[in-house]
Amino acid sequence: MAISSMTRRLVSGLGELYASVGSDDYPARVISVLSSLISVGSCSYNHLDGPRAVAYEIEPWDVVSFPDADALFRQHLPEHPVLTHVAATGDTRACRVSDLVSDRQFRSLGLYRDFYRQAEVDYQMTLFTPHPAGGEIALALNRQGRDFSAEELEVLELLRPHIAQSAALAGVLGNVMPAGQRDPAAQPVLTPRQTRIVRLVADGYTDRAIARALGISPRTVHAHLQRIYRALDVSSRTEALARLRELRRSRLAVDAR
């Protein structure tokens, strides 16, 4: 019997997911796996404590680059139809927002008007699983134009036990940006994996070459680079390297005093 393309992609995605256990980039890999299997405009990994966002990671990050995005998200998150549903029923299975409320009801929410509309999210599909540190991991797949299909919902539900298991094995997961804590003036801190990627960039490696060197996908490399750019408040490889040289000179000057 021939193995379908989706089966191959699922097997590859599961391999990448479990390979991330114990690494510093678990959230980025989860996003990478989901985005490789299901067409999305954006995808987010969220650590929630009830209706409160403890931390999150979203790719691409620039979908939430509008003013006050963090504050608006935190303010309106308790309105989310899926959060309301999970709180009332305990049902954490993969779910589309359209399974719970009509398009009109969704678009009437402050959550949509103030946040999702600006983030270009018309349709969303989610799943929840326990976070090892307490609370829940909530994964959200977003896009415009068309809703997620029943087949895509089934794929997400098939992944749910594997995300739960890999999260449990990973323990306290990765480097997720604390919600509302993106301070451009703060001293940037790169993880060991991100530092390694920057060194490879400085050596002239392409995304694909970095992926081969580190045993990760090019999509995961891209996700790391976007997080590095955010941490350094830059928008390109050249600017990132220049910023790091500037920081190094500043630290040397401080140490010399």
N, C-alpha and C positions, 0 to 999 in steps of 0.2 A: 504494500500500500504506500502510495506517495505521501510524503510529509508536506503538509501545507506550509505556505509562506508564513502565515500567522503563527503556526506551531514553532517554526524555526526562530521567529522573532521572540516568542515567549520564552523559549529555552535560553536564548542569548540574554534576554533581559533578566531572567532569574539568576543566571550566572553572574551578571554584573551586580545585581542586588546583593547576593550573598558574598561576593568578593569585597563589598564595602564594609562588611562587619569588622569592627576594630579599627577602621580607618578614620581620618578626620573629615571625610567628605560625604558621610552617609546621606544627609539631606539632598545634596546636589546629585548624588547617584540615583536616589529615588525619583527625583524630578526627571533626570535623564532617561530612566527606564520608562516611566509613564509617557513622556513625550515621544519616545521612539516607537511606542506601540499604538498610541492614539493621537490623532491630529489635534493640536491645541494651538490657541493663540498665546496662552500663558499657562503656567502651572505653578502651584504654590504648595509648600510644605509648612504646616503650622503646628506649633505646640500650644494647645489650649488648656486652660484651667477653667472648666465650666464655660461661660460665655466670654471669658477674658483671654486675649491673645498674650501668651507669655513670650513667644518668639516666632519668627517666621522667616522663610526663604522663598523668593519668587523669581522665576525666570520667564521672559527677560525682565530685568529689574526696572527698565525705563518705563514700563507700563504704569508704575506707581510713582513717577517722578513729578507729578503735579503738586501744587502747594497743599500742605496740611494733610497729605495722604495718610500718614501714620495715625494722626489724631482722628481723622474721619473714619478710618477703618475701626479703630478701637471704640469710637463713639457709637457706631451703628451695628457692630458685630452682634449684639444680643438680639437684633431683629432677624437674623439670618433664618430662613425657613427650615433649613436642615438642622441647625442647632436647636431650634424649638422642637422639631420632630424628635431628635435624639433624646433631649431632656424629658420629653413626655412619654416616650415609648421604650427607650433603651436600645432601639434598633440602629445598629451602626453599619449595616450593609451598604454597599455602593448604591448611590441614589442620585437622581437628577433633581435639580430644583423644580423643574416642570412636572415632576411626579407628585409634588406637594402643593404647589400653588400655580395659578395661571400666569401667563406672561404679563397680563395687565396687573395682577396683584404684585408680582415681583417688581415691576417697574414703578409701582406706586410707593415702594419702600424708600425711606431716606437712605438706606444702605445702597440702593441702586442709583438713586438720583445724585447723591453726593460722592459716592465712591466708585461703584462698579461701572457706571456710565463713562466716567473719566478714564477708568482702567480698561475700557473697551471689552467689557464682559457682559454679554447678553444671555449666555447660557453657561450653566455650570453643572459639573458632575463631581460628587465627593465620596470619600469613604473615611471612616474613623477606625482607629485601633489604639489600644492603651499605650501610653508613653512610659518607658521604664522608670522615669524620674517622677511619675505622677501626672495626672491629667490625661489628655488625649493627643495623639497625632491626627491631624485632619489634613487630608490631601484634597486639593481642589484643582480640577482641570477646567479651563475656561476657554471660551471662544465666542466669536461674533457670527452672525449670519445664519447659522443652522444649529439645531439642538443636537445633542449626542444621541446616537442610535441605541436600540436595544442590544445590538451586538457589542457595541463599545462598552455599554454598561456591564455586560456579561464578562468581558475581558477584565475590567476593573475589579469586579467581584472575585474573579479567579485569582487575582493577585493579592487579595486581601489577607488570606492566611499566611502568605509568604512575607508580606510586609510586616505583619504582626510578629512572625517568628524571627525575621532578620532584625527587627527593632529590639526584640527581647535579647537576642544574642549580642547586639551592639551595646547594650546597656544605655548609659547616658549619651545621647547621640550628638556627635558632630558639632560643627560650628554654625549654628543658626543665629542670625542677627536678632538680638533682643528687640522686641517690638517697641517702636518709638524711641530707640536709642541711637539712631543714625545721626551722629554729630560730626559735621564736616571738620570742625576745629579739633576734634579729639585726635590723640596720637594714634596713627594706624597700627594695627597689630596683625601680622600675617601668620597663618598656621604653618607648621613645618612643610606640609604638602604645597601650600601656596608659595612659600619661600623657594622650594625646589623648582616649581614651575617658573618663577621669576628668573632663577638662575639659568634655566634652559632657554628662556626667552632671550636673555642677555647673550647666550651663546649662539643665537640665531636659529634655534629650533622652530619649526612650524608647529601648528596645532597637532597635525597628524604624527609628526616626529615625537612630540611630547607625549602623546597618547601611547605610542609604541614603547617609549622609554619607561613610562610609569605603569603600563598595563591597564590603562583605562580607555574609555571611548573619547573620540574627538569632541563629542557633545559635552562630556564631563569636563574636558579641558576648557572648553568655551565657558562653561558655567563658572569654573574657578577663576578664569581671567576676568569675567564680569564682576565677581566679588572682590578681586584684587583691585580693579579699577575703582570700585565704590570705596574700598578701604582707604585708597590713596587719593580719592577725589580727582581722578583723571578719567580720560575716555579712550586712551589708546596705549599700545605697547610702548611707543616712544616716550609718551608722557609719563608712563609708569616708571620706566627706567630713569628718566630725568628726575622724577620726584624722589625716588629712592636714593639717587646720588645726592640730592639736596638734603635729604634727611640725614644721610651719613655724614655729610659735611657739618651739619648743625650739631649732631651728637659729638663729633670730634672737637668742635669748638667749645662745647659745654664741658667736655671731659678735660680740656686743656686749661680751664680756668682754675 
